[in-house]
Amino acid sequence: MRNYWNNLTIVRRITLVLLAYILSMIAVTSGTKMATAANLKDMSIVTTDNIMLKDLFDGVGRNANYVIGPAPQPGEDMVLNARTLYRIALAMDLPWRPKTSGENIIIRREATIVSFGEIEQTLKTALEKHGLQGRYNLTLNGGNKSIILPKEAPKNVEVSEIDFNTARNKFTATVVAPSVDNPIKKIILNGSVERLIQIPVLRTPLRNGMIIGRNDIEWIDIPEANLQHDTLFKEEDVIGLTPRRITYAGKPILTKELQRPQIVTRGETVTIFFKEGPLVLTAKGKSLQNGAKGDLVRITNLKSSKQIDAVVTAQNEVIVR
């Protein structure tokens, strides 16, 4: 009987030792899994046609290059939600579970982007080879466009065909990228040419009596179609003149808005000159009219009260011819 209890005690001790060993192994195994747990990335940038497991999770070990599915098109994004990610984790036996139902990852396909500015410059070069001259703007039907290429493609664009109607200022162009020899992307662009003309405008508003100088003007481009027939185009048509009333800054200047400065004012005293060979006579008079240089004005001689016509030559000076 004593041997029976002794044997039972030994069995219990062995059982306890085995149980302790098993528990310790479970702890070690659990610790190892925790140490190698997969972590979801916040965002992933891919460069190939496929999404791999390593693009979604860190710490995936030997399955890193396992293909999950096709990548988005170059330049586009794809969002995988918590449910999809959980299914992937289960299928790949990954120790990962979503913390919330809103957990996700954004996958972006890296790309080479040819901007609208680069396309526009290429179009301008092609149009100028087909006879377009001067200053102009381009307008594309459907708005500004860009071209998205795979990351490995060079950043380049060429025009393979173009039809330019100079009379209507309309064009149709076939644009390929990165080149005519390697047309990965091809788009057809329709648009119009807005011809521009450069004109002088005032920097600041000026009123009557202020003489326009070279520093008072600047140059701007405006659509040729918006010009009025009496718009002033040349610097010499503006400098030295004065506004009839007020001329505003930044607006086209019309012929009717300017006049020569009035250097003789109605009602003011003027000096009358009479020249005959070496003989020069002067008298005082009163102007009956306003006058700019070169204008013929009516003057009353203050001594004789006789009215005469004289030409304005300088500030408050006239000459009888």
C-alpha positions in Angstrom: 0.0 0.0 0.0 2.8 2.3 0.9 4.4 1.5 -2.5 1.2 2.5 -4.2 1.1 5.9 -2.6 4.8 6.4 -3.4 4.2 5.6 -7.0 1.2 7.9 -7.2 3.3 10.8 -5.7 6.0 10.2 -8.3 3.4 10.3 -11.2 2.0 13.5 -9.9 5.4 15.1 -9.7 6.2 14.0 -13.3 2.8 15.3 -14.4 3.4 18.7 -12.8 6.9 18.9 -14.4 5.4 18.1 -17.8 2.6 20.6 -17.3 5.1 23.3 -16.3 7.2 22.5 -19.4 4.1 22.7 -21.7 3.0 26.0 -20.2 6.5 27.5 -20.6 6.6 26.4 -24.3 3.2 28.0 -24.9 4.5 31.2 -23.3 7.6 31.1 -25.5 5.6 30.4 -28.6 3.2 33.1 -27.8 6.0 35.5 -27.1 7.6 34.7 -30.5 4.3 35.3 -32.3 3.9 38.7 -30.6 7.5 39.6 -31.4 7.0 38.7 -35.1 3.4 40.2 -35.3 2.6 41.9 -38.6 2.1 45.7 -38.6 -0.2 47.5 -41.0 1.4 50.3 -42.9 -0.2 53.8 -43.0 0.4 54.2 -46.7 2.3 52.3 -49.4 3.8 53.5 -52.7 4.2 50.8 -55.3 6.2 51.0 -58.5 5.2 47.7 -60.2 2.0 46.3 -61.7 1.3 44.1 -58.6 0.6 44.7 -54.9 2.7 42.4 -52.7 2.2 41.4 -49.1 5.1 43.5 -48.0 3.4 46.6 -49.5 0.6 46.2 -46.9 2.3 44.9 -43.7 5.7 45.0 -42.1 7.1 41.9 -40.5 5.7 39.3 -43.0 8.8 37.2 -43.3 9.2 34.8 -46.2 5.8 35.7 -47.7 6.9 39.3 -48.3 6.9 39.0 -52.1 3.5 37.1 -52.3 1.3 38.9 -54.9 -2.0 40.0 -53.4 -3.5 41.5 -56.6 -3.0 44.1 -59.4 -1.8 47.6 -58.5 -3.7 50.8 -59.4 -2.9 52.6 -62.6 0.1 54.9 -62.5 -0.7 58.1 -60.5 -3.9 56.6 -59.0 -4.7 55.5 -55.4 -6.4 52.4 -54.1 -7.9 52.0 -50.6 -8.1 48.6 -48.8 -10.6 48.7 -45.9 -10.4 46.7 -42.6 -12.5 43.8 -43.8 -10.3 43.2 -46.9 -7.2 43.5 -44.9 -8.5 41.0 -42.3 -9.3 38.5 -45.0 -5.8 38.9 -46.4 -4.3 38.4 -43.0 -6.4 35.2 -42.4 -5.5 33.8 -45.8 -1.8 34.5 -45.2 -1.9 33.3 -41.6 -0.7 36.7 -40.3 -1.1 37.5 -36.6 -3.0 40.8 -37.4 -6.5 41.9 -36.5 -8.0 45.4 -37.3 -8.2 47.6 -34.2 -11.3 49.4 -35.6 -13.6 49.0 -38.6 -12.3 52.2 -40.0 -8.7 51.0 -40.3 -7.4 51.0 -43.9 -4.3 51.5 -46.1 -3.8 53.8 -49.1 -1.8 52.2 -51.9 -0.4 54.7 -54.4 1.1 53.8 -57.8 4.2 55.9 -58.4 4.2 57.6 -61.8 5.8 60.1 -64.2 3.5 63.1 -64.7 3.8 65.3 -67.8 2.3 68.6 -66.6 -0.1 70.8 -68.7 2.6 73.5 -68.8 5.0 71.0 -70.6 2.2 69.9 -73.0 1.3 73.6 -73.7 4.9 74.5 -74.5 5.2 71.6 -76.9 1.9 72.6 -78.6 3.2 76.2 -79.0 6.4 75.0 -80.6 4.4 72.9 -83.1 2.0 75.8 -83.8 4.8 78.2 -84.5 6.3 75.8 -86.9 2.9 75.9 -88.7 2.9 79.7 -89.1 1.7 81.1 -85.7 3.4 84.3 -84.9 3.2 87.1 -82.3 1.8 87.0 -78.8 -1.0 84.7 -78.0 -2.7 82.4 -75.5 -3.9 78.8 -76.0 -7.2 77.6 -74.8 -8.0 73.8 -74.8 -11.5 72.4 -75.1 -12.2 70.4 -72.0 -9.8 72.3 -69.8 -6.1 71.8 -69.0 -4.8 68.2 -69.1 -1.8 66.3 -67.9 -0.4 62.9 -69.0 0.4 60.2 -66.5 3.1 57.6 -67.4 4.6 54.6 -65.6 7.4 55.6 -63.2 10.1 54.2 -65.5 9.0 56.2 -68.5 10.9 59.5 -69.3 9.2 62.8 -68.7 8.6 63.9 -72.3 5.9 64.7 -74.8 5.8 65.2 -78.5 3.2 66.3 -81.2 2.8 63.6 -83.8 0.1 65.4 -85.9 -1.4 68.9 -86.0 -3.9 70.8 -88.0 -4.0 74.6 -87.6 -6.6 76.8 -89.2 -5.0 80.2 -89.2 -8.1 82.0 -90.4 -10.3 80.7 -87.6 -7.5 80.3 -85.0 -8.5 76.7 -84.3 -6.3 73.6 -84.0 -6.4 69.9 -83.5 -3.3 68.1 -82.3 -2.3 64.5 -81.5 0.0 64.4 -78.6 2.0 61.3 -77.6 4.2 60.6 -74.6 7.0 60.0 -74.0 7.7 60.0 -77.8 6.5 59.3 -81.3 8.6 56.2 -81.3 7.3 55.0 -77.9 3.7 56.3 -77.7 2.7 54.8 -74.3 -0.1 57.5 -74.0 -1.8 59.3 -76.9 -4.4 62.1 -76.5 -6.1 64.3 -79.1 -6.4 68.0 -78.1 -8.7 70.6 -79.7 -8.3 74.2 -78.9 -8.1 77.8 -80.0 -5.5 80.5 -80.3 -6.3 83.9 -78.7 -4.1 86.5 -80.4 -2.8 89.2 -78.1 -1.5 92.7 -78.7 0.6 94.8 -76.3 -0.6 98.3 -75.5 0.4 101.1 -73.1 -1.7 101.8 -70.0 -1.3 104.1 -67.1 0.3 102.8 -63.9 -1.9 105.1 -61.7 -5.0 107.2 -62.4 -4.3 110.7 -63.8 -6.6 113.7 -64.2 -6.8 116.6 -66.5 -3.7 118.9 -66.4 -1.3 116.1 -65.4 1.1 115.5 -68.3 1.8 111.8 -69.1 5.5 110.9 -68.9 7.4 107.7 -69.8 7.4 106.6 -66.1 3.6 106.9 -66.0 3.0 104.0 -68.4 3.4 100.3 -68.5 2.7 97.6 -71.1 0.0 94.9 -70.9 -1.2 92.1 -73.3 -4.9 92.1 -74.1 -6.9 90.0 -76.6 -6.9 91.5 -80.1 -10.6 90.9 -80.4 -11.4 93.1 -77.4 -9.7 96.2 -78.8 -11.7 99.3 -79.8 -10.9 101.0 -83.1 -9.5 104.1 -81.3 -7.2 102.4 -78.8 -3.7 103.9 -78.6 -0.9 101.4 -79.3 2.2 103.5 -79.4 4.2 105.2 -76.6 4.5 108.4 -78.6 0.7 108.6 -78.9 0.4 108.9 -75.2 3.5 110.7 -73.8 3.2 114.5 -73.5 -0.6 114.4 -73.5 -3.1 114.9 -70.6 -6.4 113.2 -69.8 -9.5 115.2 -70.8 -11.1 114.2 -67.4 -9.7 111.1 -65.5 -8.0 108.2 -67.1 -7.8 105.1 -65.0 -4.9 102.7 -64.4 -4.5 99.4 -66.2 -7.2 100.1 -68.9 -6.7 100.6 -72.6 -6.4 104.3 -73.5 -8.6 105.7 -76.2 -7.8 108.6 -78.5 -10.9 110.5 -77.3 -9.7 110.3 -73.6 -6.5 112.4 -74.2 -5.7 115.9 -75.3 -2.8 118.1 -75.7 -2.1 120.1 -72.5 -3.8 123.5 -72.3 -1.0 126.0 -71.9 -3.3 129.0 -72.6 -6.4 129.3 -70.4 -9.5 131.3 -71.3 -9.7 134.6 -69.4 -6.0 134.7 -68.5 -3.4 137.3 -69.6 -1.0 136.3 -72.4 1.9 137.8 -74.1 1.4 138.5 -77.8 4.4 138.3 -80.1 4.7 139.8 -83.5 7.8 139.1 -85.6 8.8 140.6 -88.9 12.4 139.8 -89.8 14.6 141.0 -87.0 11.7 143.1 -85.6 10.0 141.7 -82.5 7.0 143.5 -81.0 5.1 142.3 -77.9 1.8 143.3 -76.3 -0.5 142.1 -73.6 -3.7 140.4 -74.4 -6.5 138.4 -72.9 -7.3 134.9 -74.2 -10.9 134.2 -75.2 -10.2 130.4 -75.5 -8.3 127.5 -74.0 -5.4 126.4 -76.2 -2.7 123.8 -76.5 0.6 124.3 -78.2 -0.1 124.9 -81.9 -3.7 125.8 -81.5 -5.2 128.9 -83.1 -7.0 131.0 -80.4 -8.8 134.3 -80.2 -7.1 137.0 -78.3 -8.2 140.5 -77.2 -5.4 143.2 -77.3 -5.7 144.9 -73.9 -4.4 148.2 -75.2 -6.5 148.5 -78.4 -9.4 146.1 -77.4 -9.0 144.7 -80.9 -9.5 140.9 -81.3 -7.0 139.0 -83.2 -6.1 135.3 -84.0 -2.8 134.0 -82.7 -1.1 130.6 -82.4 -0.2 129.2 -79.0 3.6 128.7 -78.7 4.3 128.3 -75.0 2.8 128.8 -71.5 0.7 131.9 -71.8 2.5 133.0 -75.0 1.0 133.4 -78.5 2.3 134.7 -81.8 0.5 136.5 -84.6 1.3 135.1 -88.1 
